[in-house]
Amino acid sequence: MPSPTSEAALEALADPTRRAIVARLRQRPLPVGVIARDLPVSRPAVSSHLRILSDAGLVTHRTAGTRNVYALRPEGFADLRGWLDSLWGDALTAFAAYVDRYEEGDRTP
Amino acid sequence: MTIDARTQPGPIAPVVKSVEVACAPDLAFELFTSRIGQWWPLLTHSVYGEEAASLVMGAGIGEEIVETSAAGERSIWGTIVTWEPGRSVAFTWRPGLPVEETTDVVVRFTPTARGTLVELVHTGWERWEDPISNRDDYDAGWVAVMARFADRASFPEPE
């Protein structure tokens, strides 16, 4: 089960425009004007997507002069990795529980 | 603030998990493989979810891991590539995913004082990376991997 944080992150990444924004930020931190360049959506829409990514913990921003510069937040992606990690954790926990049941005599084939 | 340029250097780190179980390696291997349908959490971790009916792992190299739905649909999760009863099993892994997104899983069974240590290592995430991305990027892959996950809501299912 994903944590609330990783759930918000997965939802944020489910949108193709937001994935395009993330792909752009993979190179380096960028101001919103540069992020919006070439994207087929309006600049206010890009700002709105950035806010969703920011609320999900995937993006952070700082003010440089009069501009807001956005950057990926690696910890946000680390949370997601933890969620993936937990999938196998769930499976192995279920396996260990089954071995216990089996050893206690429940040998239903 | 600064972004650490070395957050995820090089190949994407494997997912490593382990659990100790209270039985000998031979039995642990047997239960893990031939009885996978008895213990796998199909309801939460499957292609068909609530419609999932069974999960079967064949015995031997080239055999498949197959989920079947209540309606009789089949989803191949992967193919066994190493088969050493009581010691290790390795398989390709692509539940609900196209062949090019296949990753690799190895499970090793090691005797301990209490029973068996079951260690699972899941690698091959590089294949999920965006081919146009630069491997020197500071995220080095997990962004693309998680974006793919978000694309594939069917498995594993984020709730």
HADDOCK unambig.tbl for C-alpha pairs under 7 A between the chains (distance, minus, plus):
assign (segid A and resid 1 and name CA) (segid B and resid 159 and name CA) 6.70 0.50 0.50
assign (segid A and resid 2 and name CA) (segid B and resid 158 and name CA) 6.54 0.50 0.50
assign (segid A and resid 2 and name CA) (segid B and resid 159 and name CA) 6.99 0.50 0.50
assign (segid A and resid 7 and name CA) (segid B and resid 158 and name CA) 6.80 0.50 0.50
assign (segid A and resid 10 and name CA) (segid B and resid 150 and name CA) 5.38 0.50 0.50
assign (segid A and resid 13 and name CA) (segid B and resid 147 and name CA) 5.66 0.50 0.50
assign (segid A and resid 13 and name CA) (segid B and resid 150 and name CA) 5.97 0.50 0.50
assign (segid A and resid 14 and name CA) (segid B and resid 150 and name CA) 5.00 0.50 0.50
assign (segid A and resid 14 and name CA) (segid B and resid 151 and name CA) 5.98 0.50 0.50
assign (segid A and resid 19 and name CA) (segid B and resid 147 and name CA) 6.89 0.50 0.50
assign (segid A and resid 26 and name CA) (segid B and resid 137 and name CA) 6.21 0.50 0.50
assign (segid A and resid 26 and name CA) (segid B and resid 138 and name CA) 6.91 0.50 0.50
assign (segid A and resid 26 and name CA) (segid B and resid 139 and name CA) 6.71 0.50 0.50
assign (segid A and resid 27 and name CA) (segid B and resid 137 and name CA) 6.02 0.50 0.50
assign (segid A and resid 77 and name CA) (segid B and resid 142 and name CA) 6.82 0.50 0.50
assign (segid A and resid 77 and name CA) (segid B and resid 143 and name CA) 6.69 0.50 0.50
assign (segid A and resid 80 and name CA) (segid B and resid 146 and name CA) 7.00 0.50 0.50
assign (segid A and resid 85 and name CA) (segid B and resid 15 and name CA) 6.04 0.50 0.50
assign (segid A and resid 88 and name CA) (segid B and resid 17 and name CA) 6.71 0.50 0.50
assign (segid A and resid 89 and name CA) (segid B and resid 17 and name CA) 6.35 0.50 0.50
assign (segid A and resid 91 and name CA) (segid B and resid 40 and name CA) 6.11 0.50 0.50
assign (segid A and resid 91 and name CA) (segid B and resid 41 and name CA) 6.47 0.50 0.50
assign (segid A and resid 92 and name CA) (segid B and resid 19 and name CA) 6.36 0.50 0.50
assign (segid A and resid 94 and name CA) (segid B and resid 39 and name CA) 5.86 0.50 0.50
assign (segid A and resid 94 and name CA) (segid B and resid 40 and name CA) 6.56 0.50 0.50
assign (segid A and resid 94 and name CA) (segid B and resid 41 and name CA) 6.82 0.50 0.50
assign (segid A and resid 95 and name CA) (segid B and resid 39 and name CA) 5.47 0.50 0.50
assign (segid A and resid 95 and name CA) (segid B and resid 40 and name CA) 6.93 0.50 0.50
assign (segid A and resid 96 and name CA) (segid B and resid 21 and name CA) 5.53 0.50 0.50
assign (segid A and resid 98 and name CA) (segid B and resid 39 and name CA) 5.75 0.50 0.50
assign (segid A and resid 99 and name CA) (segid B and resid 21 and name CA) 6.77 0.50 0.50
